[in-house]
Amino acid sequence: MLTVQSSAQDKPTGSHVDRPTRGEAALGAVVCASDSSCEFTVWAPHSELVQVSVRNEQRTIDLIPQERGYHRAVVSDVQPGARYVFKLANGVERADPASRYQPEGVFGPSEIVDLADFRWHDQAWRGLQLKDYVLYELHVGTYTAAGNFDALIEHVNRLKSLGVTAIELMPLAQFPGTRNWGYDGVFPYAVQNSYGGPRGLQRFVDACHQEGLAVVLDVVYNHLGPEGNFLSNFGPYFTDRYHTPWGAAINFDDAHSDEVVRFFVENAQYWLEHFHVDALRLDAIHGIFDRSAQPFLASLSSAVDQLASKANRHVYLIAESDLNDARFLQPRSSGGYGLHAQWNDDFHHSVHCLQTGERASYYQDFGSLGDLQKAMQNGYVYTGQYSRFRQRRHGNSSAAIQPSQLVVYSQNHDQVGNRMLGERSSALISFEALKLSAGVVILSANLPLLFMGEEYGETAPFLYFTSHSDPKLGEAVREGRRAEYSGFYHSADPPDPQAESTFMRSKLDHRLRNGGSHLGLWNFYQELLRLRKSMPAVNELDEATREVTANETNGCLRMLRSYAQNEIMVIFNFSDNCIDCSSDIPHGAWQKHLNSADVEWNGPGSAVPEIFPTDGNSHLIIAPKSLCVFERSSRSSRVSC
């Protein structure tokens, strides 16, 4: 028997993750703390009447209309595991917009989940300081053969041994089918069923925290996917004021937008509170259109900062943006948005163009060693000057941005997967160049991000894949991919995104890591990450001094960094020739810590000495496409050589 109760009485909270009390009216279906009731709350201003239909009981219960289009009721005798839908005034039945779980996919009913009924083992975990993040981005579906959280847990200890400190998961919100990058999610609160659902994610985060690893989750607040997207049946979640390349824009500044802001702010809090996620990566915030005086992103950062303070945890928002606009990272008190960090595509483009020679599309704005020098020294390359690709000026100054606020990479899901054939760097550049790119990223003064498999030179492509059930939509995706690449390739015939084989080709082969050059590359990455952690001048980002200089003539990039009594010098040779860097070396005795050309790292061999004295008579010859790391202590700098 289902009954509706008054919602005025408060209920006690859980021990570690609090269940919302009845007075809070969290969106979705929330199991009440001390009885077998469940509180349902939905924002549906488009429907005068909303009923909840609990499928296994074959009963419908009226929700009570509230202010601003909310509908709410507490229903007795409803257990976790029960499946339900909302029935609207026009007779249409839809899953909960704030569904916690869609076990039957995007067209099935929602399932009630008691998220507070999970035994966490991370009570002492408070997260990591942002400067200590070394990110490892992965796609749950392709990282393992099984493609789920439990299989992923088996790799956590190995990733820790590599030296990464934060695992970044591509989006998990329920999408259609079982094969998708995750950016077609249509239930922002529901963890993808084929990955293991909400319980699987909780187990994974708990396992990471026990190993001392943070977890970053990619969330999409700029659009929803096209299939199974029924939010418009409930209310004005979208607006036709703006348009995105991926679908209707989210309504963040039109009529009724306060409730939309609440929906997505609460979503962020949901991941941080109930899944103990440490940071959210905000996908493509340049696709979030909001001209209000109190913009969504500022409201979001304020709510997250309050949560972090209350919980005594390190929690961050990391944005993806192609605007090169420092205001997103500036404090709210100074008119900024208060986000904590941002991906820096300029860094990637600078490295990629030097290594591959590609100049098509947005790569036409890059290609000089000076671009990389500016990215490593200052952050953005484009800070207001003219961009040929955009045919207008682009960006503003990044001078006020701390090094620890920028995430840098030589590969990521976009830059690999948005290539027509999904080629990784391992298919585009030489083995020596792979090590060079790794060194530039990991030894930078920014937050390094690795893309799954790059640490051992994975050879499988990372292709674009979908599993839409609508044949017309599937064909539209195919045609869209062909049109996208027609301007870049003479014969644009990308792999079929809808084919299961496209997805299977993107699966990693972890066996490669066990031998040959793949093992050598793994060991090299591990050593780079060890140096980053152990050398104060490399480990300290914001307080350390740094000086990056570029020699366009010989292809030499030199980076000097110092902190306390520790001074390091890294020389990067981007040319195809040996270069003599003797004249670029500051006075002192420099001890070699790493040379990527050494046979130890599967290199061709090099004559760089263990200690290089700048006595005017010695020559420092750096091999092509290689890097060398040297250290000068305060004592060695006074040595007479």
C-alpha positions in Angstrom: 0.0 0.0 0.0 1.4 3.4 -1.0 0.4 6.4 1.0 1.3 10.1 0.8 2.6 11.7 4.0 3.0 15.3 5.2 6.5 16.6 4.2 6.9 18.9 7.1 8.6 16.5 9.6 12.3 16.4 9.6 14.2 13.1 9.5 17.6 12.2 11.0 20.6 12.0 8.8 23.0 9.2 7.9 26.4 8.7 9.4 28.8 9.8 6.7 26.8 10.9 3.6 23.7 12.7 4.9 20.4 11.9 3.4 18.5 15.1 2.6 15.9 15.9 5.3 12.3 16.5 4.1 12.6 20.2 4.5 15.4 20.3 1.9 13.4 18.8 -1.0 16.3 17.5 -3.0 15.4 16.9 -6.6 14.6 13.4 -7.7 13.6 10.4 -5.5 15.3 10.5 -2.1 15.0 7.7 0.4 13.9 9.0 3.8 16.2 8.4 6.7 14.3 6.3 9.2 11.4 4.6 7.4 10.5 3.0 4.1 9.2 6.1 2.5 10.6 8.1 -0.4 10.4 11.8 -1.2 9.7 12.7 -4.8 10.4 16.2 -6.1 10.3 17.3 -9.7 10.3 20.7 -11.4 7.5 20.5 -14.0 6.0 23.9 -14.7 4.6 22.7 -18.0 2.3 20.3 -16.3 -0.5 21.2 -13.8 -0.7 17.7 -12.6 2.2 15.3 -12.0 1.8 11.7 -10.7 4.4 9.2 -9.7 3.7 5.7 -11.0 5.6 3.0 -9.1 5.8 0.2 -11.6 6.0 -2.9 -9.3 3.0 -1.6 -7.2 1.0 -0.6 -10.3 -0.2 2.5 -8.4 -0.1 6.2 -9.2 0.2 8.9 -6.6 -0.5 12.6 -7.1 2.4 14.9 -6.3 1.5 18.1 -4.5 2.0 21.3 -6.5 4.5 23.7 -4.9 5.7 27.2 -5.8 7.5 27.9 -9.1 6.3 24.8 -10.8 7.6 22.1 -8.4 5.7 19.0 -7.5 6.4 17.0 -4.4 5.2 14.2 -2.1 6.5 11.7 0.4 5.2 8.2 -0.4 5.3 5.4 2.2 6.2 1.8 1.6 8.5 2.4 -1.3 11.8 0.5 -1.2 15.1 1.1 -3.0 15.1 -0.9 -6.2 11.5 0.1 -7.0 11.1 1.6 -10.5 9.0 4.6 -11.3 8.0 7.2 -13.9 6.3 10.5 -13.7 2.9 10.8 -15.4 2.2 14.3 -16.7 -1.1 16.0 -17.2 -1.2 15.1 -20.9 -0.9 11.5 -20.1 2.8 11.2 -21.2 5.0 9.1 -18.9 8.6 10.0 -18.5 11.5 9.0 -16.4 12.7 11.4 -13.6 14.8 14.3 -15.0 16.9 13.8 -11.8 16.9 10.0 -12.0 19.7 8.4 -10.0 19.6 5.2 -12.1 18.2 4.1 -15.5 18.7 0.3 -15.4 16.7 -0.2 -18.6 18.4 2.7 -20.5 17.2 6.2 -21.5 13.7 5.0 -22.5 13.1 2.9 -19.3 11.8 3.9 -15.9 13.9 5.3 -13.1 15.0 3.3 -10.2 15.1 4.4 -6.5 18.6 4.1 -5.1 19.6 4.8 -1.5 22.9 6.4 -2.1 23.5 7.0 1.6 23.4 3.2 2.2 27.0 2.7 1.1 29.9 1.8 3.4 32.7 4.2 2.7 36.3 3.6 3.8 37.6 7.1 3.1 36.6 9.0 6.3 40.1 10.4 6.6 40.3 11.5 3.0 40.3 15.3 2.5 41.5 15.4 -1.1 44.7 16.8 -2.6 46.0 20.3 -3.1 45.5 21.4 -6.7 49.2 21.8 -7.3 49.7 18.1 -6.6 47.3 17.0 -9.3 48.7 14.8 -12.1 45.6 13.9 -14.1 45.0 10.7 -16.0 42.0 10.9 -18.3 40.2 7.7 -19.3 37.0 6.4 -20.9 35.4 3.7 -18.7 34.0 1.8 -21.6 37.3 1.4 -23.6 39.8 1.2 -20.8 39.2 -2.5 -20.0 37.7 -5.4 -21.9 34.7 -5.5 -19.5 34.3 -1.7 -19.7 32.9 -1.1 -16.2 33.9 0.3 -12.9 34.8 -3.0 -11.2 37.2 -3.9 -13.9 38.7 -0.4 -13.7 39.3 -0.8 -10.0 41.9 -3.6 -10.8 44.1 -0.9 -12.5 44.0 1.7 -9.7 47.1 0.4 -7.9 49.1 0.3 -11.2 48.1 3.9 -12.0 49.3 4.9 -8.6 52.6 3.2 -9.2 52.9 5.2 -12.5 52.9 8.4 -10.5 49.5 9.9 -11.4 47.5 11.4 -8.5 44.0 12.0 -10.0 41.9 9.8 -12.3 39.7 11.8 -14.6 36.6 10.0 -15.9 34.9 11.0 -19.1 31.2 11.7 -18.6 29.1 9.1 -16.9 25.6 10.5 -17.2 23.2 8.0 -18.8 23.4 8.0 -22.6 21.6 5.9 -25.2 22.9 2.4 -25.6 26.2 1.1 -24.3 28.8 2.9 -26.6 29.3 6.6 -26.4 32.0 9.1 -25.4 29.5 10.3 -22.8 28.7 13.8 -24.2 25.3 12.5 -25.4 24.1 12.0 -21.8 20.4 12.9 -21.2 20.0 12.1 -17.5 22.6 14.3 -15.7 22.1 12.5 -12.3 22.1 8.9 -13.5 25.3 6.9 -13.7 25.6 5.0 -16.9 24.0 1.5 -16.4 26.4 -0.4 -18.6 29.4 0.9 -16.5 27.9 -0.4 -13.3 25.5 2.3 -12.2 25.8 4.4 -9.0 27.0 1.6 -6.8 29.8 0.8 -9.2 31.0 4.5 -9.2 30.9 4.6 -5.4 33.1 1.5 -5.2 35.5 3.0 -7.7 35.9 6.3 -5.9 36.3 4.5 -2.6 39.0 2.4 -4.0 40.9 5.4 -5.5 40.8 7.3 -2.2 42.1 4.3 -0.3 45.1 4.4 -2.7 45.5 8.2 -2.2 44.2 9.1 -5.7 41.7 11.9 -6.3 38.8 11.4 -8.8 37.7 14.0 -11.3 34.4 13.7 -13.2 33.7 15.3 -16.5 30.2 16.9 -16.5 28.3 18.4 -19.3 26.3 21.6 -18.5 26.2 23.1 -22.0 23.7 20.7 -23.7 22.1 17.3 -23.5 22.2 14.6 -26.1 19.5 14.1 -28.8 18.1 10.7 -27.9 16.0 10.2 -24.8 16.1 13.9 -24.0 12.7 14.6 -22.6 13.4 17.5 -20.2 11.3 19.9 -22.3 8.2 17.8 -21.5 8.6 19.0 -17.9 9.7 22.6 -18.2 11.8 25.2 -20.1 15.2 23.6 -19.4 16.3 24.9 -22.9 16.3 28.2 -24.6 16.1 29.2 -28.3 18.0 32.5 -27.5 21.3 30.7 -28.3 22.5 27.7 -30.2 25.3 25.2 -29.6 27.0 22.9 -32.1 25.7 20.0 -30.1 22.0 20.8 -29.6 19.7 23.2 -27.8 21.3 25.6 -25.3 20.6 25.2 -21.6 18.4 28.0 -20.3 20.6 29.8 -17.8 19.4 33.4 -18.3 15.9 33.3 -19.8 12.5 33.1 -18.0 12.4 30.4 -15.3 16.2 30.0 -15.5 16.6 30.2 -11.7 15.2 26.6 -11.4 17.4 25.4 -14.2 20.4 26.9 -12.4 19.3 25.1 -9.3 19.0 21.8 -11.2 22.6 21.9 -12.4 24.1 23.4 -9.2 22.4 20.6 -7.3 23.8 18.2 -9.8 27.3 19.3 -9.1 26.7 19.0 -5.3 25.3 15.5 -5.9 28.5 14.2 -7.4 30.7 15.8 -4.8 28.5 14.7 -1.8 27.1 11.3 -2.6 30.1 10.0 -4.7 32.9 11.8 -2.9 34.2 13.1 -6.2 37.1 15.5 -5.7 36.8 17.8 -8.8 34.5 18.4 -11.7 35.8 19.0 -15.2 33.2 21.4 -16.8 32.9 20.5 -20.5 33.1 23.3 -23.0 32.0 26.3 -20.9 32.2 28.4 -24.1 28.9 26.6 -24.9 27.3 27.9 -21.7 25.5 31.1 -22.6 24.5 33.3 -19.7 24.3 37.1 -19.8 22.7 37.4 -16.3 24.3 39.6 -13.6 24.6 36.5 -11.5 25.9 33.9 -13.9 25.4 30.2 -13.4 29.2 29.5 -13.3 29.7 32.0 -10.5 26.8 30.5 -8.6 28.2 27.1 -9.2 31.7 28.0 -7.9 30.2 29.7 -4.8 28.1 26.6 -4.0 31.1 24.3 -4.5 33.4 26.5 -2.3 30.8 26.4 0.4 30.5 22.7 0.2 34.3 22.3 0.4 34.5 24.6 3.5 31.7 22.8 5.3 33.1 19.3 4.6 36.7 20.4 5.2 37.7 18.9 1.8 39.7 20.0 -1.2 37.2 20.3 -4.0 37.7 22.0 -7.4 36.0 23.0 -10.6 38.2 22.6 -13.7 36.9 24.2 -16.9 37.4 23.5 -20.5 37.2 26.7 -22.6 38.5 27.8 -25.9 38.0 31.5 -25.1 41.4 32.2 -23.4 39.5 34.4 -21.0 41.2 34.8 -17.6 38.0 36.1 -16.0 36.8 32.5 -15.5 39.6 31.9 -13.1 39.5 35.3 -11.3 37.9 35.5 -7.9 34.2 36.3 -7.7 35.0 39.3 -5.5 36.9 40.8 -8.5 34.2 40.2 -11.0 35.4 36.8 -12.1 33.7 33.4 -12.0 35.8 31.8 -9.3 36.6 28.6 -11.1 39.8 26.9 -9.9 41.6 25.7 -13.0 41.3 25.4 -16.8 42.5 23.3 -19.7 45.0 25.2 -21.8 44.6 24.1 -25.4 47.3 26.6 -26.5 49.9 24.5 -24.8 48.7 21.4 -26.7 48.6 23.1 -30.0 52.1 24.5 -29.6 53.5 21.0 -28.8 51.5 19.2 -31.5 52.5 21.6 -34.3 56.2 21.4 -33.4 56.1 17.6 -33.3 53.9 16.8 -36.3 54.2 19.8 -38.6 50.4 19.9 -39.0 49.0 23.3 -39.8 45.4 22.7 -40.9 42.3 24.2 -39.1 43.2 25.8 -35.7 46.7 24.5 -36.0 47.5 27.3 -38.5 47.9 29.7 -35.6 50.8 27.7 -34.2 54.1 26.2 -35.2 57.0 28.3 -33.8 59.1 27.4 -30.8 58.2 30.8 -29.4 54.6 29.7 -29.1 55.6 26.9 -26.8 58.0 29.2 -24.9 55.1 31.6 -24.3 52.7 28.8 -23.2 55.3 27.4 -20.7 56.3 30.8 -19.4 52.9 32.7 -19.3 50.0 30.4 -20.0 47.9 31.5 -23.0 49.7 32.0 -26.3 46.8 34.1 -27.7 46.3 37.0 -25.3 44.5 39.5 -27.6 46.5 39.3 -30.9 45.0 38.4 -34.2 44.2 34.8 -34.9 44.2 33.7 -38.6 42.0 30.7 -37.8 39.3 32.9 -36.1 40.0 35.9 -38.4 39.8 38.2 -35.3 41.7 39.0 -32.2 41.5 36.3 -29.6 42.1 36.0 -25.8 43.2 38.2 -23.0 46.2 38.3 -20.6 46.9 35.3 -18.5 49.4 37.1 -16.3 47.2 36.9 -13.2 46.7 33.1 -13.6 48.8 30.9 -11.4 50.7 28.0 -13.1 48.7 25.6 -10.9 45.5 26.8 -12.5 46.3 25.5 -16.0 46.0 21.9 -17.1 48.4 21.0 -20.0 48.7 17.9 -22.2 50.1 16.6 -25.4 47.0 14.3 -25.9 43.4 14.2 -24.7 40.2 12.6 -25.8 39.3 15.6 -28.0 42.6 16.1 -29.7 42.9 12.3 -30.4 39.3 11.4 -30.9 38.3 14.3 -33.1 40.8 13.3 -35.7 39.1 11.4 -38.5 41.0 8.2 -37.8 41.5 8.8 -34.1 45.3 8.5 -34.3 47.2 8.8 -31.1 50.7 10.5 -31.0 52.2 7.0 -31.1 51.0 6.8 -34.7 52.0 10.3 -35.7 55.5 10.9 -34.3 58.7 8.9 -33.5 59.4 7.1 -30.2 62.0 9.8 -29.3 59.5 12.5 -30.0 57.0 10.8 -27.7 59.4 11.0 -24.8 60.1 14.6 -25.7 56.4 15.5 -25.5 56.0 13.6 -22.3 58.8 15.6 -20.7 57.4 19.0 -21.8 54.1 18.2 -20.2 55.2 16.5 -17.0 58.1 18.9 -16.2 56.1 22.0 -16.9 55.0 24.3 -14.1 51.4 23.5 -14.8 49.1 20.5 -14.0 49.9 17.6 -16.3 47.2 15.5 -17.9 47.9 12.2 -19.6 45.4 10.5 -21.9 44.8 6.8 -21.2 47.5 4.6 -22.8 49.9 7.3 -23.8 52.2 6.2 -21.0 53.1 3.0 -22.8 52.4 4.1 -26.4 49.1 2.5 -27.0 48.6 1.8 -30.7 44.8 1.4 -30.8 43.0 4.6 -32.1 40.5 6.4 -30.0 37.6 6.8 -32.4 34.3 8.5 -32.2 31.5 5.9 -31.4 27.8 6.0 -30.6 25.0 3.4 -30.2 21.8 5.4 -31.0 18.7 3.2 -31.4 17.1 5.6 -33.9 18.3 4.6 -37.4 17.7 8.2 -38.7 19.8 9.7 -35.9 22.5 7.1 -36.5 22.7 8.0 -40.2 22.7 11.8 -39.3 25.7 11.2 -37.1 27.5 9.3 -39.9 26.8 12.1 -42.4 27.8 14.8 -39.9 31.2 13.1 -39.4 31.8 12.9 -43.2 30.9 16.6 -43.6 33.1 17.6 -40.7 36.2 16.1 -42.3 35.5 16.9 -46.0 37.5 20.1 -45.7 40.6 18.4 -44.3 40.8 15.2 -46.2 40.7 14.4 -50.0 38.6 11.4 -49.2 36.6 11.9 -46.0 35.5 8.4 -45.0 35.6 8.2 -41.3 34.9 4.9 -39.5 31.2 4.3 -38.9 30.4 5.7 -35.4 27.4 3.4 -35.0 29.4 0.2 -35.7 30.4 -1.9 -32.7 33.7 -2.6 -34.4 34.5 1.1 -34.2 34.1 0.9 -30.4 36.0 -2.3 -30.1 39.0 -0.9 -32.1 39.2 1.8 -29.5 39.8 -0.6 -26.6 43.2 -0.5 -24.9 45.6 -3.4 -25.0 47.3 -3.2 -21.7 49.5 -6.2 -22.6 51.7 -3.9 -24.7 53.0 -2.3 -21.5 54.9 -5.5 -20.6 57.7 -5.4 -23.2 59.8 -3.7 -25.8 59.6 0.0 -26.4 56.2 0.1 -24.7 57.7 -1.0 -21.4 60.6 1.5 -22.0 58.1 4.3 -22.5 56.2 3.3 -19.4 59.5 3.4 -17.4 60.3 6.8 -18.8 56.9 8.2 -17.8 57.3 6.7 -14.3 60.8 8.4 -14.0 59.5 11.7 -15.2 56.7 11.6 -12.6 59.2 10.6 -9.9 61.3 13.6 -10.7 58.3 15.9 -10.7 57.4 14.7 -7.2 60.9 14.6 -5.7 62.6 17.7 -7.0 61.3 20.9 -5.2 61.9 23.2 -8.1 59.6 21.0 -10.3 57.1 20.0 -7.6 56.5 23.6 -6.5 54.4 25.4 -9.1 53.3 28.8 -8.0 56.2 29.9 -5.7 59.1 28.6 -7.8 60.7 31.0 -10.3 60.9 29.9 -13.9 62.6 31.2 -17.0 61.8 29.7 -20.4 63.8 30.7 -23.5 63.6 29.6 -27.1 66.2 29.5 -29.8 64.3 29.4 -33.1 67.5 28.9 -35.0 68.6 25.6 -33.5 65.3 24.3 -32.1 66.5 24.4 -28.4 64.0 25.3 -25.6 65.6 25.8 -22.2 63.7 25.9 -18.9 65.2 27.1 -15.6 63.3 26.6 -12.4 64.3 27.2 -8.9 62.8 26.9 -5.4 64.5 27.2 -2.1 68.0 25.7 -2.6 67.0 23.6 -5.6 67.7 24.7 -9.2 66.9 22.6 -12.2 67.5 23.1 -15.9 65.7 21.2 -18.7 66.9 21.4 -22.3 64.4 20.3 -25.0 65.7 19.7 -28.5 62.8 19.9 -31.0 65.0 19.7 -34.0 66.0 16.7 -36.1 69.7 17.4 -35.5 72.2 17.3 -32.6 72.7 20.7 -31.2 75.4 22.3 -29.0 73.7 24.0 -26.1 76.9 25.0 -24.3 76.5 28.7 -24.7 72.9 28.6 -23.3 74.0 27.1 -19.9 74.2 29.3 -16.8 77.5 29.1 -14.9 78.0 26.2 -12.5 78.3 22.5 -12.3 75.2 20.8 -13.6 74.5 17.2 -12.6 72.5 15.1 -15.1 69.4 13.4 -13.7 67.7 12.3 -16.9 68.6 12.1 -20.6 65.8 10.7 -22.8 68.4 9.7 -25.5 70.2 7.3 -23.1 70.0 3.6 -23.9 68.4 3.1 -20.5 65.3 4.7 -22.0 65.5 2.8 -25.3 67.2 5.8 -26.8 70.0 5.8 -29.5 72.6 6.8 -26.9 74.2 10.1 -26.0 77.5 11.5 -24.8 76.0 14.0 -22.3 78.3 13.7 -19.2 77.0 13.0 -15.7 78.3 16.4 -14.6 78.6 19.3 -17.1 80.9 22.1 -16.0 80.4 25.5 -17.7 84.2 26.1 -18.0 84.1 27.5 -21.5 85.9 24.4 -22.9 83.2 21.7 -22.7 80.5 21.1 -25.2 77.0 20.0 -24.3 75.6 18.1 -27.3 71.9 17.3 -27.1 70.5 14.5 -29.3 67.7 15.1 -31.8 64.1 15.1 -30.4 65.4 14.6 -26.8 65.4 16.3 -23.4 67.9 16.5 -20.6 67.3 17.3 -17.0 70.1 18.8 -14.9 70.3 20.0 -11.3 72.5 22.7 -9.8 72.4 22.9 -6.0 73.6 26.0 -4.1 76.8 24.1 -3.3 77.5 22.9 -6.8 77.0 26.4 -8.2 80.1 27.5 -6.2 82.3 24.7 -7.4 85.3 25.8 -9.3 85.5 23.8 -12.5 
